[in-house]
């Protein structure tokens, strides 16, 4: 027995450290550690799951986490850290509103070496408890297996909301929530069983939204804060291969409409529904009295694609009478800026508007020059988003319910797959350095061959049973909607 205890003790000593007693470094390296994912100097909520990371290029690694009042260390023999959840939760609870110092020590050539300490700020601002997203293969013309999933942010738990294996492998897209409410959502089913699905608590309604007056079924959605209306675009969309960024998605025609949920009627006006302009990507303001959208002069595509640039526009909306204003205001002039602006989303507090800009075109998710762009709605001034953007694609985004966080899709890791990044928004509307949604394994994204599509914050878990959801869709009992132009 004594020999066995001596042997175990020798093994611990040979590792150079223990969770309670990290090694003493004999060499200081005046560089930040090569941690992956890059969590250096990010701001996180106090309820985020552990930021597991690896230190690439090294085997034995010991990392010390310290904030005022609490310290612990994690050691590993393969360079990949798995942070104990209970210790991490205590660290964030103690460090809320403070800074966490992270020191990385590595064994190299028989010596322990310490990199420069980096920091994580733990915000006092809460975050919604879930995000929802589609996981899809990055195909160019066809799709395979896909699903809409939800992820609890204070753990690594992911669950399916709906998977297309239950609906004969058809396409599903554009999931959207009313005021981030998990009990009030919609999504589209394409191809077989095609319909728009509305969920309100336990109620499931399927709609046939193609009319003789519209060029397509309903597409990109935005809920009115009352839940009584949903703005949509209708689009004639084409996807082509491209010699530089693999694929190009663009519209040959598009219009903006508003669906009256109670009357099952599509409403529009000539200012949103014209043949000489492409209107798309509508979004309501938080007070429900304005409708923002993107608009471009109609051009022949693909020949004129490089000249296709969208401006950011706004029209008033009267939710009591269901009518639109008589004039359109242009907030961002594409002709002046020589950029196309897309995906507008207003913060729930009404202070800021976040968009994506690119050099041209309708759909920027394959454009390397696509960047986030923020506006102060009180002043009309543009706010710097330099800290959040990257040299690769930064595109689709959504707000948390308290306007303090944004989640967006980025290809910055490898240029191939979109991954979800989260950034804090300070009092001046400045985005912090974003952090990659953490996973149980630091190498999770390296092995994942699916893209995260349309990340959306949700205030709780979607509880709708997936099999009941799929069964209702396959019934094919879709309510036909009507169409009506309204006067201003």
DACOR-V82940 format. One record per residue. N is the residue number from 1. SS is DSSP state (A for helix, B for strand, O for the rest). Layout:
# DACOR-V82940
n & ss
N & SS
N & SS
This chain:
# DACOR-V82940
n & ss
1 & O
2 & A
3 & A
4 & A
5 & A
6 & A
7 & A
8 & A
9 & A
10 & A
11 & A
12 & A
13 & A
14 & A
15 & A
16 & O
17 & O
18 & B
19 & O
20 & O
21 & B
22 & O
23 & O
24 & O
25 & O
26 & O
27 & B
28 & B
29 & B
30 & B
31 & B
32 & B
33 & O
34 & O
35 & B
36 & B
37 & O
38 & O
39 & O
40 & O
41 & O
42 & O
43 & B
44 & B
45 & B
46 & O
47 & O
48 & O
49 & O
50 & O
51 & O
52 & O
53 & O
54 & B
55 & B
56 & O
57 & O
58 & O
59 & O
60 & O
61 & B
62 & B
63 & B
64 & B
65 & B
66 & B
67 & B
68 & O
69 & O
70 & B
71 & B
72 & B
73 & B
74 & B
75 & B
76 & B
77 & O
78 & O
79 & O
80 & B
81 & O
82 & O
83 & O
84 & O
85 & A
86 & A
87 & A
88 & A
89 & A
90 & A
91 & A
92 & A
93 & A
94 & A
95 & A
96 & O
97 & O
98 & O
99 & B
100 & B
101 & B
102 & B
103 & B
104 & B
105 & B
106 & B
107 & B
108 & B
109 & O
110 & O
111 & B
112 & B
113 & B
114 & B
115 & B
116 & B
117 & O
118 & B
119 & B
120 & B
121 & B
122 & B
123 & B
124 & O
125 & O
126 & O
127 & O
128 & O
129 & O
130 & B
131 & B
132 & B
133 & B
134 & B
135 & B
136 & B
137 & O
138 & O
139 & O
140 & O
141 & O
142 & O
143 & O
144 & O
145 & O
146 & B
147 & B
148 & B
149 & B
150 & B
151 & B
152 & B
153 & O
154 & O
155 & O
156 & O
157 & O
158 & B
159 & B
160 & B
161 & B
162 & B
163 & B
164 & A
165 & A
166 & A
167 & O
168 & O
169 & O
170 & O
171 & B
172 & B
173 & B
174 & B
175 & B
176 & B
177 & B
178 & A
179 & A
180 & A
181 & O
182 & O
183 & O
184 & B
185 & B
186 & B
187 & B
188 & B
189 & B
190 & B
191 & O
192 & O
193 & O
194 & O
195 & B
196 & B
197 & B
198 & B
199 & B
200 & B
201 & O
202 & O
203 & B
204 & B
205 & B
206 & B
207 & B
208 & B
209 & O
210 & O
211 & O
212 & O
213 & O
214 & O
215 & O
216 & O
217 & O
218 & O
219 & O
220 & O
221 & B
222 & B
223 & B
224 & O
225 & O
226 & O
227 & O
228 & O
229 & B
230 & B
231 & B
232 & B
233 & B
234 & B
235 & B
236 & B
237 & B
238 & B
239 & B
240 & B
241 & B
242 & B
243 & O
244 & O
245 & O
246 & B
247 & B
248 & B
249 & B
250 & B
251 & B
252 & B
253 & B
254 & B
255 & B
256 & B
257 & B
258 & B
259 & B
260 & B
261 & O
262 & O
263 & O
264 & O
265 & B
266 & B
267 & B
268 & B
269 & O
270 & O
271 & O
272 & O
273 & O
274 & O
275 & O
276 & O
277 & B
278 & B
279 & B
280 & B
281 & B
282 & B
283 & B
284 & B
285 & O
286 & O
287 & O
288 & O
289 & O
290 & B
291 & B
292 & B
293 & B
294 & B
295 & B
296 & B
297 & B
298 & O
299 & O
300 & O
301 & O
302 & O
303 & O
304 & O
305 & A
306 & A
307 & A
308 & O
309 & O
310 & O
311 & B
312 & B
313 & B
314 & B
315 & B
316 & B
317 & B
318 & B
319 & O
320 & O
321 & O
322 & O
323 & B
324 & B
325 & B
326 & B
327 & B
328 & B
329 & B
330 & B
331 & B
332 & B
333 & O
334 & A
335 & A
336 & A
337 & A
338 & O
339 & O
340 & B
341 & B
342 & B
343 & B
344 & B
345 & B
346 & B
347 & O
348 & O
349 & O
350 & O
351 & O
352 & B
353 & B
354 & B
355 & B
356 & B
357 & B
358 & B
359 & O
360 & O
361 & O
362 & O
363 & O
364 & A
365 & A
366 & A
367 & O
368 & O
369 & O
370 & O
371 & B
372 & B
373 & B
374 & B
375 & B
376 & B
377 & O
378 & O
379 & O
380 & O
381 & O
382 & B
383 & B
384 & O
385 & O
386 & O
387 & O
388 & O
389 & O
390 & O
391 & O
392 & O
393 & O
394 & B
395 & B
396 & B
397 & B
398 & B
399 & B
400 & O
401 & O
402 & O
403 & O
404 & O
405 & B
406 & B
407 & B
408 & B
409 & B
410 & B
411 & O
412 & O
413 & O
414 & O
415 & O
416 & O
417 & O
418 & O
419 & B
420 & B
421 & B
422 & B
423 & B
424 & B
425 & B
426 & O
427 & O
428 & O
429 & O
430 & O
431 & B
432 & O
433 & O
434 & O
435 & B
436 & B
437 & O
438 & O
439 & O
440 & O
441 & O
442 & O
443 & O
444 & A
445 & A
446 & A
447 & A
448 & O
449 & O
450 & O
451 & B
452 & B
453 & B
454 & B
455 & B
456 & B
457 & B
458 & B
459 & O
460 & O
461 & O
462 & O
463 & O
464 & O
465 & O
466 & A
467 & A
468 & A
469 & A
470 & A
471 & A
472 & A
473 & A
474 & A
475 & A
476 & O
477 & O
478 & O
479 & B
480 & B
481 & O
482 & B
483 & B
484 & B
485 & B
486 & O
487 & O
488 & O
